[in-house]
Amino acid sequence: MSRFDLIIFDCDGVLVDSERITNAEFAGMLNELGLPVTLDDMFSHFVGLSMAQCLKQVAEMLGQAPPPGFEAEYRRRSQAALEAELKVVAGVPQMLEALPLPYCVASNGSHDKMRATLELTGLLPRFAGRMFSAQEVARPKPAPDVFLHAARSLDVDPARCLVVEDTPTGVRAGVAAGMTVWAYSALTPASRLIEAGAASAFAQMADLPLLLQA
């Protein structure tokens, strides 16, 4: 018998290959404001955070709030880039087809963002009725709220949940929820994810069903 009753996936970077696309747009806009950040800097300091958390960090870096319209312009640019470039993470459709357990998605992103990216990649029907956003809870990741909300909504004991995350922020949220976390390490070094509390790390989504059997 499996020790898990539910798999909770993060969305960006785990199901859809959006992190490089949206963070390249964000880095470009920060460069325009005079902050010389690289894509590597984005993955070190911003990936996994909610938009409110990102804007707070930008304000601290600038010494003042970003200009009016910054967030709206970022959303416009990132949506255009996603529509042009977004792809599903390699192996995800086949992995979902082979999973022996129920699954859902829980993200710091908004419902609108999740619906848009999952629809663009053809994954939306697989997660209908099983999408949970930090918009629905008091605190975003690294707080455990959205993971606990997902488990509660699907009537699963948190201790019987497996979280699949790709950022230290998300890993810490899963650990704080009392769940087991396996880290997807295609973009973030496995060592950083293990340090954050992940029980193990893997780099190919297609491997997940076999790892569950093991």
Backbone hydrogen bonds, N-H to C=O, Kabsch-Sander energy under -0.5 kcal/mol:
donor,donor_aa,acceptor,acceptor_aa,energy
5,D,160,R,-3.4
6,L,160,R,-1.2
7,I,102,P,-1.9
8,I,162,L,-3.2
9,F,7,I,-0.6
9,F,104,C,-2.7
10,D,164,V,-2.1
13,G,16,V,-3.1
14,V,11,C,-1.4
15,L,11,C,-2.7
16,V,11,C,-1.7
17,D,87,K,-2.8
18,S,16,V,-2.0
22,T,18,S,-2.7
23,N,19,E,-2.2
24,A,20,R,-1.4
25,E,21,I,-1.5
26,F,22,T,-2.3
27,A,23,N,-2.7
28,G,24,A,-2.1
29,M,25,E,-2.1
30,L,26,F,-2.3
31,N,27,A,-2.5
32,E,28,G,-1.8
33,L,29,M,-1.0
34,G,31,N,-1.5
35,L,30,L,-2.8
37,V,35,L,-2.2
42,M,38,T,-1.8
43,F,39,L,-2.0
44,S,40,D,-1.7
45,H,41,D,-2.3
46,F,42,M,-2.7
47,V,42,M,-2.0
49,L,46,F,-2.2
54,C,50,S,-2.4
55,L,51,M,-2.8
56,K,52,A,-1.8
57,Q,53,Q,-1.9
58,V,54,C,-2.5
59,A,55,L,-2.3
60,E,56,K,-1.9
61,M,57,Q,-2.2
62,L,58,V,-2.6
63,G,59,A,-2.1
64,Q,59,A,-0.8
70,F,67,P,-1.9
73,E,69,G,-2.5
74,Y,70,F,-2.5
75,R,71,E,-2.5
76,R,72,A,-2.0
77,R,73,E,-2.7
78,S,74,Y,-3.0
79,Q,75,R,-2.2
80,A,76,R,-1.9
81,A,77,R,-2.3
82,L,78,S,-2.8
83,E,79,Q,-2.5
84,A,80,A,-1.3
85,E,81,A,-2.2
86,L,82,L,-2.7
89,V,15,L,-2.3
92,V,89,V,-2.1
95,M,91,G,-2.3
96,L,92,V,-2.9
97,E,93,P,-1.9
98,A,94,Q,-1.5
99,L,95,M,-0.9
99,L,96,L,-0.6
104,C,7,I,-2.0
105,V,130,R,-2.3
106,A,9,F,-2.7
107,S,132,F,-2.5
114,M,110,S,-2.4
115,R,111,H,-3.0
116,A,112,D,-2.3
117,T,113,K,-2.6
118,L,114,M,-2.8
119,E,115,R,-2.1
120,L,116,A,-2.3
121,T,117,T,-1.3
122,G,119,E,-1.2
123,L,118,L,-2.1
124,L,118,L,-1.5
126,R,123,L,-1.3
127,F,123,L,-0.7
127,F,124,L,-1.6
128,A,125,P,-0.8
130,R,127,F,-2.5
132,F,105,V,-2.4
134,A,107,S,-1.9
134,A,109,G,-0.5
136,E,133,S,-2.0
137,V,134,A,-1.2
143,A,140,P,-2.1
147,F,144,P,-0.6
148,L,144,P,-2.4
149,H,145,D,-2.5
150,A,146,V,-1.9
151,A,147,F,-2.3
152,R,148,L,-2.6
153,S,149,H,-2.5
154,L,150,A,-1.7
155,D,152,R,-1.2
156,V,151,A,-2.7
160,R,157,D,-2.5
161,C,158,P,-1.8
162,L,6,L,-2.6
163,V,161,C,-0.5
163,V,180,T,-3.2
164,V,8,I,-2.6
165,E,163,V,-0.6
165,E,182,W,-1.5
171,V,167,T,-2.5
172,R,168,P,-2.6
173,A,169,T,-1.6
174,G,170,G,-2.2
175,V,171,V,-2.5
176,A,172,R,-2.4
177,A,173,A,-1.3
178,G,175,V,-1.7
179,M,174,G,-2.1
180,T,161,C,-1.8
182,W,163,V,-2.9
183,A,200,S,-2.9
184,Y,165,E,-2.9
185,S,183,A,-0.7
185,S,202,F,-2.7
192,R,189,P,-0.8
193,L,189,P,-1.4
194,I,190,A,-2.7
195,E,191,S,-2.2
196,A,192,R,-1.3
197,G,193,L,-0.5
197,G,194,I,-1.2
198,A,193,L,-2.1
199,A,181,V,-2.8
200,S,181,V,-0.8
202,F,183,A,-2.7
205,M,90,A,-0.5
207,D,204,Q,-1.8
208,L,205,M,-1.7
211,L,207,D,-2.2
212,L,208,L,-2.1
213,Q,209,P,-1.6
214,A,210,L,-1.9
